[in-house]
Amino acid sequence: MHIRSRGTTTVLDATGGLQNPTSVALRGKDVYVLSAAYTTGSDPKLLRARLRTHR
């Protein structure tokens, strides 16, 4: 999963704990990514990132 902002890119991948991300949700400034781990069958996660306001 790539998140881009003003020319910079943040990559969320297996090194950050994702193993088959299945959904993304936004609520206010929070981004939630569900990693259900369907193919690996172990260690599902819910990751949360907070968006910052740029001026």
PyMOL Python script that loads the backbone (N, CA, C, O; Angstrom):
from pymol import cmd

cmd.read_pdbstr("""\
ATOM      1  N   MET A   1       0.851  -1.150   0.000  1.00  0.00           N
ATOM      2  CA  MET A   1       0.000   0.000   0.000  1.00  0.00           C
ATOM      3  C   MET A   1       0.903   1.220   0.000  1.00  0.00           C
ATOM      4  O   MET A   1       1.845   1.300   0.789  1.00  0.00           O
ATOM      5  N   HIS A   2       0.621   2.167  -0.878  1.00  0.00           N
ATOM      6  CA  HIS A   2       1.389   3.408  -0.967  1.00  0.00           C
ATOM      7  C   HIS A   2       0.526   4.581  -0.521  1.00  0.00           C
ATOM      8  O   HIS A   2      -0.636   4.687  -0.914  1.00  0.00           O
ATOM      9  N   ILE A   3       1.084   5.447   0.286  1.00  0.00           N
ATOM     10  CA  ILE A   3       0.412   6.678   0.684  1.00  0.00           C
ATOM     11  C   ILE A   3       1.310   7.818   0.227  1.00  0.00           C
ATOM     12  O   ILE A   3       2.466   7.902   0.641  1.00  0.00           O
ATOM     13  N   ARG A   4       0.786   8.694  -0.621  1.00  0.00           N
ATOM     14  CA  ARG A   4       1.594   9.780  -1.168  1.00  0.00           C
ATOM     15  C   ARG A   4       1.092  11.125  -0.671  1.00  0.00           C
ATOM     16  O   ARG A   4      -0.112  11.366  -0.580  1.00  0.00           O
ATOM     17  N   SER A   5       2.033  11.987  -0.355  1.00  0.00           N
ATOM     18  CA  SER A   5       1.688  13.337   0.078  1.00  0.00           C
ATOM     19  C   SER A   5       2.803  14.298  -0.315  1.00  0.00           C
ATOM     20  O   SER A   5       3.949  14.145   0.109  1.00  0.00           O
ATOM     21  N   ARG A   6       2.466  15.259  -1.103  1.00  0.00           N
ATOM     22  CA  ARG A   6       3.417  16.313  -1.479  1.00  0.00           C
ATOM     23  C   ARG A   6       4.770  15.789  -1.951  1.00  0.00           C
ATOM     24  O   ARG A   6       5.814  16.288  -1.529  1.00  0.00           O
ATOM     25  N   GLY A   7       4.753  14.804  -2.808  1.00  0.00           N
ATOM     26  CA  GLY A   7       5.988  14.294  -3.373  1.00  0.00           C
ATOM     27  C   GLY A   7       6.698  13.235  -2.555  1.00  0.00           C
ATOM     28  O   GLY A   7       7.690  12.674  -3.021  1.00  0.00           O
ATOM     29  N   THR A   8       6.229  12.943  -1.355  1.00  0.00           N
ATOM     30  CA  THR A   8       6.843  11.880  -0.562  1.00  0.00           C
ATOM     31  C   THR A   8       5.923  10.666  -0.571  1.00  0.00           C
ATOM     32  O   THR A   8       4.709  10.801  -0.722  1.00  0.00           O
ATOM     33  N   THR A   9       6.499   9.495  -0.411  1.00  0.00           N
ATOM     34  CA  THR A   9       5.734   8.253  -0.427  1.00  0.00           C
ATOM     35  C   THR A   9       6.024   7.453   0.832  1.00  0.00           C
ATOM     36  O   THR A   9       7.181   7.286   1.219  1.00  0.00           O
ATOM     37  N   THR A  10       4.975   6.963   1.466  1.00  0.00           N
ATOM     38  CA  THR A  10       5.102   6.040   2.580  1.00  0.00           C
ATOM     39  C   THR A  10       4.589   4.692   2.109  1.00  0.00           C
ATOM     40  O   THR A  10       3.475   4.606   1.591  1.00  0.00           O
ATOM     41  N   VAL A  11       5.369   3.648   2.275  1.00  0.00           N
ATOM     42  CA  VAL A  11       4.974   2.313   1.844  1.00  0.00           C
ATOM     43  C   VAL A  11       4.667   1.471   3.078  1.00  0.00           C
ATOM     44  O   VAL A  11       5.510   1.307   3.960  1.00  0.00           O
ATOM     45  N   LEU A  12       3.465   0.949   3.124  1.00  0.00           N
ATOM     46  CA  LEU A  12       3.078   0.011   4.181  1.00  0.00           C
ATOM     47  C   LEU A  12       3.128  -1.382   3.570  1.00  0.00           C
ATOM     48  O   LEU A  12       2.387  -1.678   2.633  1.00  0.00           O
ATOM     49  N   ASP A  13       4.006  -2.245   4.099  1.00  0.00           N
ATOM     50  CA  ASP A  13       4.164  -3.583   3.537  1.00  0.00           C
ATOM     51  C   ASP A  13       4.441  -4.595   4.652  1.00  0.00           C
ATOM     52  O   ASP A  13       4.189  -4.320   5.825  1.00  0.00           O
ATOM     53  N   ALA A  14       4.953  -5.747   4.281  1.00  0.00           N
ATOM     54  CA  ALA A  14       5.186  -6.824   5.252  1.00  0.00           C
ATOM     55  C   ALA A  14       6.131  -6.410   6.372  1.00  0.00           C
ATOM     56  O   ALA A  14       5.999  -6.902   7.492  1.00  0.00           O
ATOM     57  N   THR A  15       7.080  -5.518   6.099  1.00  0.00           N
ATOM     58  CA  THR A  15       7.994  -5.083   7.157  1.00  0.00           C
ATOM     59  C   THR A  15       7.258  -4.290   8.226  1.00  0.00           C
ATOM     60  O   THR A  15       7.709  -4.219   9.370  1.00  0.00           O
ATOM     61  N   GLY A  16       6.119  -3.688   7.858  1.00  0.00           N
ATOM     62  CA  GLY A  16       5.301  -2.959   8.816  1.00  0.00           C
ATOM     63  C   GLY A  16       4.182  -3.793   9.406  1.00  0.00           C
ATOM     64  O   GLY A  16       3.378  -3.289  10.190  1.00  0.00           O
ATOM     65  N   GLY A  17       4.120  -5.083   9.031  1.00  0.00           N
ATOM     66  CA  GLY A  17       3.128  -5.969   9.606  1.00  0.00           C
ATOM     67  C   GLY A  17       1.968  -6.338   8.700  1.00  0.00           C
ATOM     68  O   GLY A  17       1.091  -7.093   9.117  1.00  0.00           O
ATOM     69  N   LEU A  18       1.932  -5.826   7.461  1.00  0.00           N
ATOM     70  CA  LEU A  18       0.821  -6.179   6.570  1.00  0.00           C
ATOM     71  C   LEU A  18       1.058  -7.526   5.907  1.00  0.00           C
ATOM     72  O   LEU A  18       2.157  -7.799   5.423  1.00  0.00           O
ATOM     73  N   GLN A  19       0.026  -8.371   5.882  1.00  0.00           N
ATOM     74  CA  GLN A  19       0.077  -9.668   5.219  1.00  0.00           C
ATOM     75  C   GLN A  19      -1.205  -9.876   4.425  1.00  0.00           C
ATOM     76  O   GLN A  19      -1.985 -10.739   4.827  1.00  0.00           O
ATOM     77  N   ASN A  20      -1.475  -9.225   3.422  1.00  0.00           N
ATOM     78  CA  ASN A  20      -2.702  -9.278   2.640  1.00  0.00           C
ATOM     79  C   ASN A  20      -3.710  -8.260   3.144  1.00  0.00           C
ATOM     80  O   ASN A  20      -4.751  -8.644   3.676  1.00  0.00           O
ATOM     81  N   PRO A  21      -3.432  -6.991   2.994  1.00  0.00           N
ATOM     82  CA  PRO A  21      -4.414  -5.989   3.427  1.00  0.00           C
ATOM     83  C   PRO A  21      -5.730  -6.188   2.687  1.00  0.00           C
ATOM     84  O   PRO A  21      -5.749  -6.372   1.470  1.00  0.00           O
ATOM     85  N   THR A  22      -6.820  -6.148   3.429  1.00  0.00           N
ATOM     86  CA  THR A  22      -8.126  -6.444   2.834  1.00  0.00           C
ATOM     87  C   THR A  22      -9.044  -5.240   2.775  1.00  0.00           C
ATOM     88  O   THR A  22      -9.996  -5.238   1.995  1.00  0.00           O
ATOM     89  N   SER A  23      -8.788  -4.214   3.579  1.00  0.00           N
ATOM     90  CA  SER A  23      -9.655  -3.042   3.528  1.00  0.00           C
ATOM     91  C   SER A  23      -8.966  -1.834   4.144  1.00  0.00           C
ATOM     92  O   SER A  23      -8.022  -1.952   4.926  1.00  0.00           O
ATOM     93  N   VAL A  24      -9.473  -0.675   3.762  1.00  0.00           N
ATOM     94  CA  VAL A  24      -8.972   0.603   4.278  1.00  0.00           C
ATOM     95  C   VAL A  24     -10.184   1.431   4.668  1.00  0.00           C
ATOM     96  O   VAL A  24     -11.174   1.464   3.936  1.00  0.00           O
ATOM     97  N   ALA A  25     -10.120   2.095   5.805  1.00  0.00           N
ATOM     98  CA  ALA A  25     -11.212   2.967   6.249  1.00  0.00           C
ATOM     99  C   ALA A  25     -10.624   4.292   6.725  1.00  0.00           C
ATOM    100  O   ALA A  25      -9.522   4.334   7.271  1.00  0.00           O
ATOM    101  N   LEU A  26     -11.360   5.355   6.515  1.00  0.00           N
ATOM    102  CA  LEU A  26     -10.981   6.685   6.984  1.00  0.00           C
ATOM    103  C   LEU A  26     -11.995   7.164   8.003  1.00  0.00           C
ATOM    104  O   LEU A  26     -13.201   6.983   7.830  1.00  0.00           O
ATOM    105  N   ARG A  27     -11.496   7.779   9.072  1.00  0.00           N
ATOM    106  CA  ARG A  27     -12.384   8.408  10.050  1.00  0.00           C
ATOM    107  C   ARG A  27     -11.658   9.625  10.588  1.00  0.00           C
ATOM    108  O   ARG A  27     -10.678   9.505  11.323  1.00  0.00           O
ATOM    109  N   GLY A  28     -12.148  10.791  10.217  1.00  0.00           N
ATOM    110  CA  GLY A  28     -11.465  12.017  10.603  1.00  0.00           C
ATOM    111  C   GLY A  28     -10.066  12.024  10.012  1.00  0.00           C
ATOM    112  O   GLY A  28      -9.908  11.924   8.795  1.00  0.00           O
ATOM    113  N   LYS A  29      -9.052  12.141  10.856  1.00  0.00           N
ATOM    114  CA  LYS A  29      -7.665  12.142  10.401  1.00  0.00           C
ATOM    115  C   LYS A  29      -7.006  10.771  10.524  1.00  0.00           C
ATOM    116  O   LYS A  29      -5.803  10.643  10.298  1.00  0.00           O
ATOM    117  N   ASP A  30      -7.777   9.749  10.880  1.00  0.00           N
ATOM    118  CA  ASP A  30      -7.231   8.408  11.056  1.00  0.00           C
ATOM    119  C   ASP A  30      -7.505   7.536   9.840  1.00  0.00           C
ATOM    120  O   ASP A  30      -8.605   7.544   9.289  1.00  0.00           O
ATOM    121  N   VAL A  31      -6.484   6.781   9.428  1.00  0.00           N
ATOM    122  CA  VAL A  31      -6.598   5.790   8.360  1.00  0.00           C
ATOM    123  C   VAL A  31      -6.402   4.425   9.011  1.00  0.00           C
ATOM    124  O   VAL A  31      -5.401   4.200   9.691  1.00  0.00           O
ATOM    125  N   TYR A  32      -7.339   3.525   8.810  1.00  0.00           N
ATOM    126  CA  TYR A  32      -7.261   2.167   9.364  1.00  0.00           C
ATOM    127  C   TYR A  32      -7.057   1.186   8.222  1.00  0.00           C
ATOM    128  O   TYR A  32      -7.765   1.244   7.217  1.00  0.00           O
ATOM    129  N   VAL A  33      -6.094   0.286   8.371  1.00  0.00           N
ATOM    130  CA  VAL A  33      -5.825  -0.740   7.363  1.00  0.00           C
ATOM    131  C   VAL A  33      -5.935  -2.097   8.045  1.00  0.00           C
ATOM    132  O   VAL A  33      -5.194  -2.394   8.982  1.00  0.00           O
ATOM    133  N   LEU A  34      -6.868  -2.919   7.565  1.00  0.00           N
ATOM    134  CA  LEU A  34      -7.050  -4.262   8.097  1.00  0.00           C
ATOM    135  C   LEU A  34      -6.181  -5.223   7.303  1.00  0.00           C
ATOM    136  O   LEU A  34      -6.272  -5.291   6.077  1.00  0.00           O
ATOM    137  N   SER A  35      -5.349  -5.957   8.004  1.00  0.00           N
ATOM    138  CA  SER A  35      -4.511  -6.985   7.405  1.00  0.00           C
ATOM    139  C   SER A  35      -5.007  -8.330   7.936  1.00  0.00           C
ATOM    140  O   SER A  35      -4.616  -8.757   9.022  1.00  0.00           O
ATOM    141  N   ALA A  36      -5.864  -8.987   7.169  1.00  0.00           N
ATOM    142  CA  ALA A  36      -6.537 -10.187   7.648  1.00  0.00           C
ATOM    143  C   ALA A  36      -5.666 -11.429   7.643  1.00  0.00           C
ATOM    144  O   ALA A  36      -6.019 -12.415   8.291  1.00  0.00           O
ATOM    145  N   ALA A  37      -4.541 -11.421   6.938  1.00  0.00           N
ATOM    146  CA  ALA A  37      -3.615 -12.560   6.879  1.00  0.00           C
ATOM    147  C   ALA A  37      -4.304 -13.821   6.362  1.00  0.00           C
ATOM    148  O   ALA A  37      -4.076 -14.911   6.886  1.00  0.00           O
ATOM    149  N   TYR A  38      -5.150 -13.677   5.334  1.00  0.00           N
ATOM    150  CA  TYR A  38      -5.873 -14.833   4.794  1.00  0.00           C
ATOM    151  C   TYR A  38      -4.950 -15.908   4.241  1.00  0.00           C
ATOM    152  O   TYR A  38      -5.156 -17.091   4.513  1.00  0.00           O
ATOM    153  N   THR A  39      -3.936 -15.524   3.469  1.00  0.00           N
ATOM    154  CA  THR A  39      -3.092 -16.547   2.841  1.00  0.00           C
ATOM    155  C   THR A  39      -2.056 -17.118   3.800  1.00  0.00           C
ATOM    156  O   THR A  39      -1.666 -18.277   3.659  1.00  0.00           O
ATOM    157  N   THR A  40      -1.605 -16.334   4.769  1.00  0.00           N
ATOM    158  CA  THR A  40      -0.607 -16.842   5.708  1.00  0.00           C
ATOM    159  C   THR A  40      -1.254 -17.545   6.890  1.00  0.00           C
ATOM    160  O   THR A  40      -0.659 -18.445   7.482  1.00  0.00           O
ATOM    161  N   GLY A  41      -2.473 -17.137   7.239  1.00  0.00           N
ATOM    162  CA  GLY A  41      -3.191 -17.775   8.330  1.00  0.00           C
ATOM    163  C   GLY A  41      -2.673 -17.444   9.721  1.00  0.00           C
ATOM    164  O   GLY A  41      -3.030 -18.113  10.692  1.00  0.00           O
ATOM    165  N   SER A  42      -1.836 -16.419   9.825  1.00  0.00           N
ATOM    166  CA  SER A  42      -1.323 -16.083  11.155  1.00  0.00           C
ATOM    167  C   SER A  42      -1.188 -14.583  11.338  1.00  0.00           C
ATOM    168  O   SER A  42      -0.912 -13.846  10.391  1.00  0.00           O
ATOM    169  N   ASP A  43      -1.384 -14.153  12.555  1.00  0.00           N
ATOM    170  CA  ASP A  43      -1.105 -12.789  12.994  1.00  0.00           C
ATOM    171  C   ASP A  43      -1.849 -11.679  12.240  1.00  0.00           C
ATOM    172  O   ASP A  43      -1.199 -10.780  11.707  1.00  0.00           O
ATOM    173  N   PRO A  44      -3.183 -11.709  12.177  1.00  0.00           N
ATOM    174  CA  PRO A  44      -3.910 -10.591  11.575  1.00  0.00           C
ATOM    175  C   PRO A  44      -3.700  -9.324  12.388  1.00  0.00           C
ATOM    176  O   PRO A  44      -3.475  -9.383  13.597  1.00  0.00           O
ATOM    177  N   LYS A  45      -3.776  -8.169  11.716  1.00  0.00           N
ATOM    178  CA  LYS A  45      -3.519  -6.896  12.382  1.00  0.00           C
ATOM    179  C   LYS A  45      -4.493  -5.822  11.917  1.00  0.00           C
ATOM    180  O   LYS A  45      -5.096  -5.924  10.849  1.00  0.00           O
ATOM    181  N   LEU A  46      -4.630  -4.806  12.734  1.00  0.00           N
ATOM    182  CA  LEU A  46      -5.322  -3.583  12.359  1.00  0.00           C
ATOM    183  C   LEU A  46      -4.328  -2.455  12.594  1.00  0.00           C
ATOM    184  O   LEU A  46      -3.941  -2.189  13.731  1.00  0.00           O
ATOM    185  N   LEU A  47      -3.914  -1.790  11.510  1.00  0.00           N
ATOM    186  CA  LEU A  47      -2.956  -0.695  11.605  1.00  0.00           C
ATOM    187  C   LEU A  47      -3.692   0.635  11.532  1.00  0.00           C
ATOM    188  O   LEU A  47      -4.667   0.770  10.792  1.00  0.00           O
ATOM    189  N   ARG A  48      -3.228   1.616  12.297  1.00  0.00           N
ATOM    190  CA  ARG A  48      -3.820   2.952  12.259  1.00  0.00           C
ATOM    191  C   ARG A  48      -2.724   3.968  11.999  1.00  0.00           C
ATOM    192  O   ARG A  48      -1.660   3.928  12.616  1.00  0.00           O
ATOM    193  N   ALA A  49      -2.998   4.875  11.082  1.00  0.00           N
ATOM    194  CA  ALA A  49      -2.083   5.975  10.789  1.00  0.00           C
ATOM    195  C   ALA A  49      -2.860   7.269  10.952  1.00  0.00           C
ATOM    196  O   ALA A  49      -4.049   7.321  10.638  1.00  0.00           O
ATOM    197  N   ARG A  50      -2.210   8.301  11.432  1.00  0.00           N
ATOM    198  CA  ARG A  50      -2.855   9.597  11.594  1.00  0.00           C
ATOM    199  C   ARG A  50      -2.364  10.537  10.510  1.00  0.00           C
ATOM    200  O   ARG A  50      -1.159  10.710  10.324  1.00  0.00           O
ATOM    201  N   LEU A  51      -3.311  11.151   9.787  1.00  0.00           N
ATOM    202  CA  LEU A  51      -2.968  12.122   8.751  1.00  0.00           C
ATOM    203  C   LEU A  51      -2.685  13.469   9.396  1.00  0.00           C
ATOM    204  O   LEU A  51      -3.381  13.897  10.316  1.00  0.00           O
ATOM    205  N   ARG A  52      -1.648  14.126   8.892  1.00  0.00           N
ATOM    206  CA  ARG A  52      -1.316  15.461   9.382  1.00  0.00           C
ATOM    207  C   ARG A  52      -1.782  16.501   8.374  1.00  0.00           C
ATOM    208  O   ARG A  52      -1.837  16.224   7.176  1.00  0.00           O
ATOM    209  N   THR A  53      -2.111  17.668   8.840  1.00  0.00           N
ATOM    210  CA  THR A  53      -2.532  18.759   7.972  1.00  0.00           C
ATOM    211  C   THR A  53      -1.309  19.526   7.518  1.00  0.00           C
ATOM    212  O   THR A  53      -0.480  19.936   8.330  1.00  0.00           O
ATOM    213  N   HIS A  54      -1.202  19.721   6.187  1.00  0.00           N
ATOM    214  CA  HIS A  54      -0.111  20.514   5.630  1.00  0.00           C
ATOM    215  C   HIS A  54      -0.624  21.894   5.299  1.00  0.00           C
ATOM    216  O   HIS A  54      -1.748  22.055   4.823  1.00  0.00           O
ATOM    217  N   ARG A  55       0.201  22.887   5.553  1.00  0.00           N
ATOM    218  CA  ARG A  55      -0.188  24.274   5.243  1.00  0.00           C
ATOM    219  C   ARG A  55       0.699  24.848   4.196  1.00  0.00           C
ATOM    220  O   ARG A  55       0.526  26.003   3.806  1.00  0.00           O
TER     221      ARG A  55
END
""", "prot")
cmd.dss("prot")
cmd.show_as("cartoon", "prot")
cmd.util.cbc("prot")
cmd.orient("prot")
